[in-house]
Amino acid sequence: MSASGQSSWHGTGPIARPSACATVWPLPGQSEMTMQLRDIVKALTFDVFGTVVDWRSSIIREGQLLTNTKRLDVDWAKFADAWRAGYHPAMDRVRNGDLPWTNIDALHRLILEDLLKQFHIHGLSDSEIDHLNRVWHRLIPWPDSVPGLNRLRCRYIVATLSNGNISLLVDMAKHAGLPWDCVLSAELSGHYKPDREVYETAARLLGLEPAQVMMVAAHKNDLQAAKGVGFKTAWVTRPLEHGPDHVLDTTPDPSFDITAMDFLDLAAKLGA
């Protein structure tokens, strides 16, 4: 809504186009391949944890707030790293049949229960533990995420494609102001990334061929799996995902269609 009280959206169809959207002409030096991608790709699907939102700083921040109210002595940076480190082993337990299908909220809670003991965190009620577990619903986006997504959705469908469950992703979008056109989750396929069924289901639900979808992620294994299904790929570097002391390999991979510094850079390269 503008200052005059008039909507910033216009159009009479079911999908309004932001009035801030403008046609972006080809930029000097852009390759023919990049230009072709603009014509082929109809939708961008985004990894979320680490790519769109800064999970580490968000958990540290909420932990520090808990310290102030509960007088805890916890290294929240190590706590956040340990929580994230349990993510893939927990999914492997589902993948290997040690656990039935379990959504990410429930897996996060299993990991959290162990961490409360490991970090000697006592005195939390069940509702406080549940609130802490749902910190993943309240993650803070990287500074370029919202403006970048708004630019990209002027030209493309923008959707999540995360291992997070749908309720988590919807809560996060509401909390962080993430302007998704569609919320897709691995939950819809009964698999976790990087299983190919996740990507195949996403393309099918979007009514598109895999080659018309571009996977956007900060994690190379996610992009490699998507590429194996036929998706186009965009690698967005997030060098601070694991904190300032973590050395991340930011060497471009020539097998990916686009490498971008952030979502605004991605939008420029995709003509949005």
N, C-alpha and C positions, 0 to 999 in steps of 0.2 A: 504494500500500500504506500503510495507516495504521500508527500507532505500535504498535498491538496486534497487527500482523501480518495483519489482515483486509483484504481487498480493498476499495477505495473504490467499486467498481463492483457493480451488482446487476442482476438480471434473468436470465431463462432463455432468452431468444431469442438469435439470432445477433448482434444488436447490443445491447450493454449500455448502459444510461443511467447517466451519472455520478450518484452519490447526492447530489452537491452541487447538481445541477440542481433548480430549483424553479419552480413556476408563477409567472409574473410578471403581475400584473393590470395593466390599462391605467393608464398614468400620467396625472395631471391635465394637461389642455391638449393631449393628443395628438389629431391630426386624424383625421377619419374615414378619409382616404386611407391614413394610416399603419396604422390598424387593418385596413383591407382588405388591405394588403400582407402582413400576418401570415398571412392566410388563403390568399392566392394563392401566395406564394413558398414553394417547397419546398427550394431549394438556393441557396447563395451561392458564387459563383466569384470567386476573388481574383487580381488582379494581384499579383505577388510583389516584384520589384525596386523598391524605393522605397516600396511600399505596406505590405508585411509586414516587410521587412528593410531595414536601414540599410546600403546597399552602400558609401557613401562612407566612413563612419567605419571600417567593417570593413577596407576596402582600405588606408586610412591606417595602421591599427593593424598589419596584417601587414607593410606596407612598413617601418614603424619597427622591427619585430622583425628584418627582413632587414638593415636598416642596422646593427643592433647586431652581427650575426653576420658580415656581409660587408664592413663598413666602407664603406658607400656614402654618397654625398652627393646625395640626391634630395629634391625637394620632392614629398612623397607626396600632398599635397592636389591639386596640379596634375596629378600622375600619375593619380590616381583620376578626376578630372574628364575628362582626356583619354581615358582608357580608356572611360568611359561615353559620351563624345561620339562615339566610333567605332561605337557600337552600331547606331544606325539606318542610317547609310550602309552598314554591312556587310550588314544585312538587305536593304537596297535592291539590293545587288549580286545577291543570290539572287532577289529579286522580279523584277528586270529581266533575268535570264537570264545575267548575267556570270559567275555561279557556279552549279553544280548545287545541289540541296538540301543544305544544310550546317547542322548543328546549332549551337547557341549556344556550346558548348564549343569547337568548331573555329573559329567566328567570333571568339570572344574571343582564341584563340591567334593568329590572323592579326593582330588589332589589337595584341596584346602584342608580337609580333615587331618591329613598327615602333616601338613605344614604347621598347623596350629600346635601340634605336639613338638615338631622339630624346632620351632622358634619359641617354644615355651610361652605361648599366648594363652592366657587363662582369663576366666572371669567374663567371657562373652556369653550372652544369652543366645538361644536358638535364633531369635529374630535378628540379633546383631550379626551372627554368623551368616545368616541368609542375606542380609544387606551387604556384607562384605563380599560374599560370593557373587552378588549381582553388580559388583563394580565393573564387570565386563560389559554390562548394559549401559554404562555411563562413561565410556572411554572418550577422551578428548581428541578431536581431529587434528591432524597436522595443519599448520596455518594456511597452506595452499589448497587443502582438500575441498572446502566448500566453494570458494570462488572458482576453482578449477572444474569441479563437477558442474557448476552452473553454466560455465562456458561450454563444456562438452555436451551437455544435454540440449543445447541449442541445435546441435547437428545430429546427435546420436541418441539412441536409447541407452540410459545408464542404469546398471543393475548390480546388486551385490552378487557375488558367487563365493560364499564363505562357508567354512565348516561350522560357523556359529548357527544356532537354531533360529528359526524365524522370529520367535518372540524376542529373543536377544537383539536381533538386527533391527527389528521395528522400534524397540525401546531406544536403542542407540541412535537411530535416525531422528527420533523425536527429540532426544536429549541434545544431540550435537547439531541439529539442523541440516542433516545430510539429505540432499534433494534427489533421492532415488526415484526413478520411474517405476522400478519393480524391485522387489526383494526376493532373491533366489538364494536357496540354502542347500548345502549338501544333504540336509535332512530330507529333502524332497525325493532323493534317489535311494535313501537308506545306505549310503556309502559316505566315506570321507575322502576329500582330496588327499592325494592325487589320483584316486581311482578314476578310471576313464568314465564310469557311469555318471559321475557328477557333472562333467562337461557335456556329455551327450544329452543328459536330461535337460540341462540349461538351454541348449540350442533348440531342442524339441519344444520346450515350453514357450520359447520366444518365437516359434514358428519360422526359424531361420536355419539355413545350412551352417555347419560349423565354420566354414570359410568366411561367413558373413559376420562372425562374432570375433571380437578381439578381447583376449584375456589381459587384464592389467594387474600387475603384481610386483612386489619388491623381492619376491623369492623365486629363484631360478627353477627350483624343482616343480613349482606350481606351473610356471610357464612352459617348461619342457613337457609336462604331462598334457597340458592343453594343446600344445603344438602337435603332439602325437595323435590327437583326436581330429585335428584339422583346423583348430582356431588360429587366428592371427595373434601375435603376441607383442605386448609392450612392457618393457622392464622399466620401472620407476625406482631409482635408487633412494633408499632411506638410510643413510649412513649412521643416523643416531637412534635407530630402532632399539638397539641393545645398549644404549648409553654412550657417553663420550669417550669412555676408556676402551670400548670394544673396537677392534680393527676389522672393518668389513671390506671384503673384496668387491670393489666397484668397477672392475675391469669389464668393459662392454662385451657382450656375447654376440657375435655376428649372426648367430642363428635366429635371434629375435628380430622382429620386423622394425621395432622402434625402441630406442633407449632415450629416456627423458629424465631430467633432473627432478621434476615434480609435476603436479597435474596441470599447472599453467603452461609449462613447457610442452607437455603432452598435447594440450589443447591447441597450442600454436602449431605444432607439427602436424596435427590432424585437421587444421583449417577451421577450428571452432572459435 
